[in-house]
C-alpha cells in the first residue's frame, strides 16, 4: 500500500481542504492518506473551533484514512517545531510523499531557501533583524530575501519548515506541493464561489457554501473560541503569582498580562498586551500555555527533538487500519488510541489540556472513532 | 473613650446581630464599638454573601464605629486560629471588653473549660479521639465532656477560643457573654418572629423580617455563593498537577477532589468528597485555599502566632476615627486603609483573594468608607 501524508489543523475542514486532498490523491495514486492533525489547541494559539474528536471524524468522512494527533507540545508552537513534530510522526509511519499547499507551488525554490538556513550568514543576518526588534517570522523573511531574493508567505513558511524537518530527520519522505487556490489563509474577506480560508469561515454567520455538509452540521453544535475561556484565563492570571514559571512567558510579558487582564473581552485584552516584539500568534500561544498551566519545567522534562514517543490514532477507516496492520513490524513507535495506554509527560500534558478544553462541556474520555469508508 | 470589641462575620448583618450590639452597648456603656470582621471569605469556608466593603458599610449604618478586617489567613481557619487573629487585633487596639454571644451565657464555665486545654490529660484524650477517626471539633467536645462534664455548642466553642487567646496573649481584655436568643447559628429552620440565623437567612427567598432594611436592600444586589466560583474551582483542580502544595491539602484529599470534580454542582461535589475524618467546614476551607491558590509555602513565610503586622480599616464613622486619633500613640501597629500602604506576604494574599472574590464583577480597588453617624 502506498501511503502519503498531509499535515493539517482542519479548523474546520472546508472546501479548500477537500480540493487539496482530492489533488493529492490524484497526483499520488496513493492507497492510504494519513493526516497528522492538531488536537484541541491549534498553532495560532487558539482553541480549535470544533473538538479534535469531531474534527477527526469529519476528516475521515471527507476522505482521510487515518488521523493522528499532533501532540499539544508540538501543535501550539512556532512553525519550525510544529513542522518537526508532524514530519517526525509521518516519518515513523513510513509514508512516501508529503503533500502541502503552496502559493509558489515550486518545491525547488523552497528547497533552495531551506539550504540557506544553516549557513553562518543566515544566522548572522537573522540575529541582526531580531536585535532591531523584528519578530521571528518577519526577521526570517527579511533574511531569506537578502540571501535568495525570494519572498515567501506565511503559508510557504510552513512548507519550508516541512522540508527543513525532512532534511534534519534524514527522512526519505518526498515533499510535494499543490497549488493553493483562490484564498490566502489569512484572508478575512471571502468572495470566491466555494473556497474561503478557515479564518474567514470561523468568522462567518453562515459558511454554508464554503464547507462540506458534515462540517456545516458540526458548526451548528458546540464551537469553541478564546472568548469561552477568557474568564478562566483572567482567573488564572489573577491567581498565579508565579506566571514566569509558565512555558513561553519571557522578558516580563507576564506584567503586561497582569496589567490588562481586566479588559472586558479577550480581543480587547490581546490588543492591549500586543507589542511589536511578539506576533499575535506568539502571544496567543503563550496565553494557551498559561490557560493550560504548562510550566517551563514540564518542557524541560520533554526532549522535543526526539519526537513524540507514541503515535495516537484519533480516527481511522478500514483502509487506515489495514495500512497499520500491514506495516506494524516496520513502525517501531507504539500506536495507541486511548490516553491511558501510555504514561509519560507528553501524554499527561495532553490529558490536562483536553480536560481544560472540554471543561465547558465536562465530557468524559472519548473513544477513538472507527468508520467504514462506505 | 471606652472601647469595646466584637468579633463578627455579619454574613449578613441581621436582627440577631443588632440585638447583640445593642445589648453590648447597654451593658458596657462604651463610647466606641470596634468590630473585627472577616473579609470576603468566611470561617466556614465560603465566599461571604455580600462583599466586605458593603458588609462594613452595613455594620457602620447599624451601629458599629470602626470595622477592622480580619486577614484572610486568620478568617478561613479553624476556630482557634480565627479567634487568635481577631483577639490579637482587638488587643492591639486597646479595647477593654469583648462581647460575644453564648448559649450558656456563663463566662466562668467557659473559663473552666479553657483551663483544661493545656493539661496533659486533655492532650492525651483528644489524641485518642482523633486517632479513632473523630474530626477535631467532635474530639475536643468529647474531651471537654470527659474532663468537666460540660457540653459546649459550636458557638460556645468560639467563645472558649476567644478566652483561650486572651489568656495566650496575656491580654487585659475582659470577656463578656451576651445571651443568644431564639436561634442557633446552624438552624436552617426559622420561625421566630424577627430573629433567624445567618445560615437560614442566606437560604431564604425573602428575609425581610429578619434583617435591617439596609441589609435587605444589599441582598437585592450582587450576592456571592460557592456556586458562582464552582467553575473556577473545577478549572483549578483540573489544571493544577501540584494540588498537594496548596495550604490545608493533606493526606491525599486532593485525589478525592480530582475524582469528583466533574460533579454538576458545588453541593453535589462537596457531598461526594465528604469523609468522616474532616468536617464540611474544613473541606470547604481547603477548597477556598485551592480556589485562591494559597500555598503551604506562603503560610510558612507567615508567622501566624505574631498576629497581623497591620490593622486595616474597612469603614469607620467619626466616633471610630476619634478613637483612633486619641489612641494613636499607644497603638503600635500601623493603621492602614488601602492595601497599597503595606507590602508583605499577608497583604499580598489579601489582595489576591480580593481580586478572585471580585473577579465576577471585575471591580477596581475600593476605598474605605467613612460615614457620619447621623
Interface residues (C-beta under 8 A of the other chain):
Chain A: X231 X232 X234 X235 X236 X238 X239 X240 X241 X262 X264 X291 X292 X293 X348 X352 X355 X356 X359 X362 X364
Chain B: X231 X232 X234 X235 X236 X238 X239 X240 X241 X262 X264 X291 X292 X293 X348 X352 X355 X356 X359 X362
